[in-house]
Amino acid sequence: MMKIQGEKIILRPLQKEDAGSLFKHANDLDIARYTLLPHPYTLKDALDFINNTKKNREKKKAFEFGIELTETEKIIGMISLMNIDGKNKNAEIGYWLGKKYWGKGIMKEAVKLILQFGFKKLKLERIYAKVLHPNIASAKILEKSGFRSEGRLRRATLRRGRWYDDVLLGILKTELRK
Ligand SMILES: CC(C)(COP(=O)(O)OP(=O)(O)OC[C@H]1O[C@@H](n2cnc3c(N)ncnc32)[C@H](O)[C@@H]1OP(=O)(O)O)[C@@H](O)C(=O)NCCC(=O)NCCS
């Protein structure tokens, strides 16, 4: 089984048994606001999502990892490489974390781990993120992880009746920190 070992966290594929943890943390408007997560988020959403992650991994469409807290062995968030473009060796990164765990450097560690996976294992050339403005927390993490701003797509996203600009950030294989 594919596991990426960090210090505070382990990135690993989800299992049916993780549905309760996903539901507990993902059913939060502060997480849904800037992501594709449904709101309200139900236990069925969690189970369907877990099934899809398995299919996506098998087809190499996306690699979606649960973020397991080493201390409790429970899933507290997600981090993924999606829209994998094998021809151009590009992929999009996306993530969220249960609110209780914000501000502890957990996502910074998760981003570092998945970048190593994407560049070293998947041999990607570029990993990019689309951050909805004004999701400052997310843009900050990416900048601190070595991503650079690549521009702003004005009014590119309509979510829950509101328009947002997409801020594009990207990192190249050659920019990965040792
Ligand atoms: C974005 C999110 C994942 C942040 O995770 P986190 O674990 O709290 O972030 P970290 O603690 O690793 O922070 C990393 C850096 O970003 C900075 N940062 C985090 N939140 C911030 C905020 N609200 N404002 C300013 N800076 C912030 C931290 O100061 C830290 O910098 P440092 O290393 O110099 O201390 C979390 O807030 C979340 O799940 N948000 C909702 C979902 C979402 O928006 N996903 C991204 C979609 S693109």
The ligand as an SDF file (V2000), in Angstrom:
LIG
                    3D

 48 50  0  0  0  0  0  0  0  0999 V2000
   -5.4200   26.3320    3.9180 C   0  0  0  0  0  0  0  0  0  0  0  0
   -5.2770   25.3190    5.0740 C   0  0  0  0  0  0  0  0  0  0  0  0
   -5.0690   23.9590    4.4930 C   0  0  0  0  0  0  0  0  0  0  0  0
   -4.0830   25.7330    5.9450 C   0  0  0  0  0  0  0  0  0  0  0  0
   -3.5340   24.6510    6.6660 O   0  0  0  0  0  0  0  0  0  0  0  0
   -2.6370   24.8510    7.9690 P   0  0  0  0  0  0  0  0  0  0  0  0
   -2.1370   23.5080    8.4170 O   0  0  0  0  0  0  0  0  0  0  0  0
   -3.3870   25.6640    8.9480 O   0  0  0  0  0  0  0  0  0  0  0  0
   -1.4040   25.6990    7.4270 O   0  0  0  0  0  0  0  0  0  0  0  0
    0.0550   25.7250    8.0680 P   0  0  0  0  0  0  0  0  0  0  0  0
   -0.1040   25.7780    9.5540 O   0  0  0  0  0  0  0  0  0  0  0  0
    0.8730   24.5990    7.5170 O   0  0  0  0  0  0  0  0  0  0  0  0
    0.6090   27.1090    7.5430 O   0  0  0  0  0  0  0  0  0  0  0  0
    1.6550   27.2260    6.6120 C   0  0  0  0  0  0  0  0  0  0  0  0
    2.0790   28.6630    6.5020 C   0  0  0  0  0  0  0  0  0  0  0  0
    0.9940   29.4720    6.0080 O   0  0  0  0  0  0  0  0  0  0  0  0
    0.7090   30.5270    6.9230 C   0  0  0  0  0  0  0  0  0  0  0  0
   -0.7330   30.6550    7.1410 N   0  0  0  0  0  0  0  0  0  0  0  0
   -1.6020   29.6530    7.4510 C   0  0  0  0  0  0  0  0  0  0  0  0
   -2.8360   30.1680    7.6260 N   0  0  0  0  0  0  0  0  0  0  0  0
   -2.7280   31.5050    7.4310 C   0  0  0  0  0  0  0  0  0  0  0  0
   -3.6480   32.5850    7.4750 C   0  0  0  0  0  0  0  0  0  0  0  0
   -4.9440   32.4070    7.7720 N   0  0  0  0  0  0  0  0  0  0  0  0
   -3.1960   33.8350    7.2140 N   0  0  0  0  0  0  0  0  0  0  0  0
   -1.8950   34.0440    6.9200 C   0  0  0  0  0  0  0  0  0  0  0  0
   -0.9730   33.0460    6.8640 N   0  0  0  0  0  0  0  0  0  0  0  0
   -1.3820   31.8170    7.1210 C   0  0  0  0  0  0  0  0  0  0  0  0
    1.3250   30.1170    8.2340 C   0  0  0  0  0  0  0  0  0  0  0  0
    1.7310   31.2480    8.9620 O   0  0  0  0  0  0  0  0  0  0  0  0
    2.4720   29.2300    7.8510 C   0  0  0  0  0  0  0  0  0  0  0  0
    3.6440   29.9980    7.6530 O   0  0  0  0  0  0  0  0  0  0  0  0
    5.0020   29.7130    8.5240 P   0  0  0  0  0  0  0  0  0  0  0  0
    5.4840   28.3820    8.0780 O   0  0  0  0  0  0  0  0  0  0  0  0
    5.9000   30.8230    8.1690 O   0  0  0  0  0  0  0  0  0  0  0  0
    4.5610   29.7100    9.9390 O   0  0  0  0  0  0  0  0  0  0  0  0
   -6.5110   25.3130    5.9580 C   0  0  0  0  0  0  0  0  0  0  0  0
   -6.7240   26.6170    6.3970 O   0  0  0  0  0  0  0  0  0  0  0  0
   -7.7550   24.8050    5.2600 C   0  0  0  0  0  0  0  0  0  0  0  0
   -8.0270   23.6150    5.2430 O   0  0  0  0  0  0  0  0  0  0  0  0
   -8.5700   25.7380    4.6620 N   0  0  0  0  0  0  0  0  0  0  0  0
   -9.8140   25.3860    4.0140 C   0  0  0  0  0  0  0  0  0  0  0  0
   -9.6330   24.5860    2.7340 C   0  0  0  0  0  0  0  0  0  0  0  0
   -8.8340   25.3280    1.6830 C   0  0  0  0  0  0  0  0  0  0  0  0
   -8.9220   26.5220    1.5620 O   0  0  0  0  0  0  0  0  0  0  0  0
   -8.0580   24.5670    0.9030 N   0  0  0  0  0  0  0  0  0  0  0  0
   -7.2140   25.1090   -0.1380 C   0  0  0  0  0  0  0  0  0  0  0  0
   -7.9350   25.2710   -1.4260 C   0  0  0  0  0  0  0  0  0  0  0  0
   -6.8530   25.9580   -2.6860 S   0  0  0  0  0  0  0  0  0  0  0  0
  1  2  1  0
  2  3  1  0
  2  4  1  0
  2 36  1  0
  4  5  1  0
  5  6  1  0
  6  7  2  0
  6  8  1  0
  6  9  1  0
  9 10  1  0
 10 11  2  0
 10 12  1  0
 10 13  1  0
 13 14  1  0
 14 15  1  0
 15 16  1  0
 15 30  1  0
 16 17  1  0
 17 18  1  0
 17 28  1  0
 18 19  1  0
 18 27  1  0
 19 20  2  0
 20 21  1  0
 21 22  1  0
 21 27  2  0
 22 23  1  0
 22 24  2  0
 24 25  1  0
 25 26  2  0
 26 27  1  0
 28 29  1  0
 28 30  1  0
 30 31  1  0
 31 32  1  0
 32 33  2  0
 32 34  1  0
 32 35  1  0
 36 37  1  0
 36 38  1  0
 38 39  2  0
 38 40  1  0
 40 41  1  0
 41 42  1  0
 42 43  1  0
 43 44  2  0
 43 45  1  0
 45 46  1  0
 46 47  1  0
 47 48  1  0
M  END
$$$$
